[in-house]
């Protein structure tokens, strides 16, 4: 896989992760899902945030390392 394709894929994963974090926040704050669904609402919201963090943070680190190597 070429570096340009790898960078685009990592950026897409990072944006998807940030979108999931925002979705989880929206479900908690504005839809009030935990109040409507109880524990299941808390779990759904927390899973959106957790998966978003898992997707976004490691890709940022790897993308930074990849771009630093590309500068050399």
Secondary structure, DSSP 4 states (H G I P E B T S, - for coil): --HHHHHHHHHHHHHHHHHHHHHHHHHHHTS-HHHHHTHHHHHHHHHHHHHHHHHHHHHHHHHHHHHHHHH-
